[in-house]
């Protein structure tokens, strides 16, 4: 659910006056989860990449492994936890090579789901403060009308 919310935030909003986030390479497209985290969190790029890789692992294979031969920063073997250290992402001391047989404690990326939830809830609250101070921009082509049509539920009763 938190990943879906980040996806929607990155699709719809950016801070007013902020430049559109550019891809790091010519062949790359910036995904909406990355946009949300870059615009509204202070996480470094490698941790943002790890969270997007976790989303890919969950969405494409419902697993804790994401193999990406084209982008090593998106290739991870995950462990999820709650509590303990409240850092969202703990990156491994060595990257995982994508081989299931080469698993060890030095190449696992740890995601604290409780801390991730707290981060997304903070982003959500930040959006409302930005709305109140008129510092939030809707980036959908159809503006507020598209936002309402896409994300509101109503019936004709």
N, C-alpha and C positions, 0 to 999 in steps of 0.2 A: 504494500500500500504506500509506503513512504517513497519507494522508487517511482511509482506511478504519479505521485504528487510532484516530485521533482521534475519528472518528464513534462507535466502540465505547466509548471512554473516556467521552465526553460522555453516552452513553446509560446507562452503568452506574454512574458514580462521581461523588462530590463530596467535598471535604474535610469531615470530621466537624464538625457544628455550623454550617456555612456556610449562609446563606440560599440558597434557589433563585433562580437568575438570572431577572430579570424582563425582558420585552420592552421596548424603548425607546418603542414606540407601541402603541396599542390594537389595530391591525390586524396587528401583527407577531407571529410565533412565534419563539422562540429555538431555533436549530438546534443539533444536538449537537456539531458541530465548534466552534462559538462557545462552547458551554458548556465543553468540554474546555480550550480555550485561555484562557478567562477564569478558570477555576478553577486551572489548573496552569501558567500562563505569566505573564510580565509584559508581554506585548505590548499596545500600546494598541488601542483599539477599531477605529480606521481600518485598522490592519494586520491585525487579526483579520478584519475585513470583506473585505479584499483576499484573504486566504487562503481564506475561504469562497467568494468569487467565483471563484477559480481552481478550486476543487473543482467548482463548478457548471459552469464552462467545460469541464473535463475530462469530467465525468459526463454532461452533457446533449448536448454537441456535439463532444467530443474536439477542442477547439480552444483557442486562446489569446485568445479574446474572450468576454467575458461582458456581454451587454446586459441591463440591468434598468432600464426606464423608471420604475418605481415607487420605486426606492431607488438614488440616485446613488452611494452608497458601495459598491454591489455591481457597478457598471458599470466594467469595466476592459479595457484592451488590455494583454496580458501579454507579457513576455519572460522566459524562464527561463534560468538560468545555474548553473554550479558554480564553486567556488573564488572567488578574488578577495576582495572585501569579505565578511565573514561575517555581515552583517546579513541577516535572513530576508527582509524586505520593504523595498524602496525605492520609496516612493510618487512619483508624477509631480509636477512643479511645477504642472501644470494638469490637471484631470480630462479624461478622454476623453469626448467627447460621444455616443459610440455610433455614429458615422458612420464606416464603413470608409474613406471617402475622406479623412477628417480625421486621418490618422496623422502624428505627428511625434515627435521625440525628447523633447519636453516632456510628452507625455501617455501615456507607457508606464510601466506598473507592472512593476518587476523583482523576480522571486522567485528567491532563491538556493536551489536544490533541496538542495544539500549542507547548508546551514545549517538548512533546514527539517527534513531528516532528523536532524540533531544535536538540534534542539529537541524533536522527537517522542521521540527516544531518551532525552533528559533527563527528559521528562515520564514516560515509562515507568519509568525508574529511580526517580523521585520517588514514584510510586505504590507501589512495593515498600517504600520507606522509610516511607511513611505507613501501610502495612499493618502493618509491624513495630512502629510506635509507636501503633497503634490509632487513627490519625487519619484514616482513610478510611471513607467510608460508601457502601454499595451502594444506589443509588436506584431499582433495578428494583422493580416492585410485588411480584414474587415473591421478592425478596431473593436470597440465595446460591443457593437451589435453581434459580431462573430463570437466574442467571448460569451455573451449571454446565450446565444443559440447553441453553442457547443457544450457548455457546462451547466446549464440550468435544466432542471427537471420540472415539468409542469403538465397538467392535464386540462382538458377542456370540459370540465364538469360544471 
